[in-house]
Amino acid sequence: MMLKIKRVPTVVSNYQKEESEEGARRGGGCGRNCLNKCCIPGAKLPLYAFKRVNFVADEKALIVGETPEPPVAFLDSLLLGEWEDRMLRGLFRYDVTACETKIIPGRYGFIAQLNEGRHLKKRPTEFHVDKVLQPFDGSKFNFTKVGQEEILFQFEASEDGEVQFFPKAPIDADNSPNVVAINVSPIEYGHVLLIPRVLECLPQRIDRESFSLALYMAAEAGNPYFRLGYNSLGAFATINHLHFQAYYLAVPFPMEKAPTQKLAALKSGVTISELVNYPVRGLVFEGGDSVQDLSNAVSDSCICLQDNNIPYNVLISDSGKRIFLLPQCYAEKQALGEVGPELLDTQVNPAVWEISGHIVLKRKEDFEEASEENAWRLLAEVSLSEERFQEVNALIFEAIASVGNGGQDITPNTIDKPDVEPQAPEDADVLKQSFHPATLAGSSGCLVLQ
């Protein structure tokens, strides 16, 4: 049996068309300034060359004042500055800064946003939800079809080990660039897409190189309120072209505040913990002396999930120092008819941001009636059962140990979880603060098909 769901696809580019329109345009030439071979010759885009950082060494250098100032402030001036430029040029489908946002009263402080414009004027499309790995299909929308005006800059490792910035750098088609582009249907301020090796047309699947790139971007931003997220196929990614999402929101995510219980430690210094007292079961990776130590542990875990056809989401938090890995089964339960109509009617697709506690609502009545109980009910449907979660953990620990991460004590924790109360949400004063910089006017077990 092939599992499918119908949902309204998110429009991430102004050049994203219905498939019928795409079919009519194919073979007729480009006629626009895209990222494909027809338009790349002679094209130039800003290039930010980042330094490969070492968490421990760089923090010590920062303390003694040995870290030189970068040529351009990556987050404030470059990423958010260029994003605001595209907003002023009218490239977004709506003004996300005008969307109403509130913190839901309760212990966890779930964040609700009313975004009525994100799904309008689009018809539902069928998506396969039982195959996490699917081959790239160039006939469908992909990021080589976006206009170059939607690209903010290229993001590459520096060749000489120092941060560099070039306002106009050629696009090297022979060495497929990593690019940062706007999402024209933003969830929040500064919502962008990181597209690794865009011209290689990689499918939506994590590998070691692409994941370390995402961690370097988080480290370069250096702001805990700028987070990156990843959705696998089957976990509400709708474009099968490798990409991460990122945006800025100046409030802690509920998942970031949830207590954890340590499960394992690696010789590299990376620790693996389990979320406690949170509606979605997940793992938390942190520590290690370098970005690469942490990146390898998480990316190898993601590869394990992909190879075992287990949908998952990832949140990269705390400037790349803390990563949440969240296997999920909501889309599968939806396809099997196991999700109640009261949840389906909200049209909420619980991907990485929703799971983290930032819930985007599309109907005013859902926003006005938002409660901690409703948020918990939705997210509990996303989670694997405890039994299935422990089975998945065992697969992950085995995978990490088998690829030379120097694993030690990699066994599921058999000690009863402590009854830890989650941190209380920020008090009511946080509601009076701006979420944006002031620079612009219990679930049942889930069947996973192998």
Secondary structure, 3 states (H helix, E strand, C coil): CCCEEEECCCCCCCCCCCHHHHHHHCCCCCCCCECCCCCCCCCEEEEEEECCCCHHHHHHHHHCCCCCCCCCCHHHHHHHHHHHHHHHCCCCCCCHHHCCEEECCCCCCCEEEECCCCCCCCCCEEEECCCCCCCCCCCCCCHHHCEHHHEEEEEEECCCCCCEEEEEEECCCCCCCCEEEECCCCCCCCCEEEECCHHHCCCCCCCHHHHHHHHHHHHHHCCCCEEEEEECCCCCCCCCCCCEEEEECCCCCHHHHCCEEEEEEECCCEEEEEECCCCCCCEEEEECCCHHHHHHHHHHHHHHHHHCCCCEEEEEEHHHCEEEEEEECHHHHHHCCCCCHHHHCCCCCCCHHHHHCEEEECCHHHHHCCCHHHHHHHHHCCECCHHHHHHHHHHHHHHHHHCCCCEECCCCCCCCCCCCCCCCCCCHHHHHCCCCCCCCCCCCCCCCCC
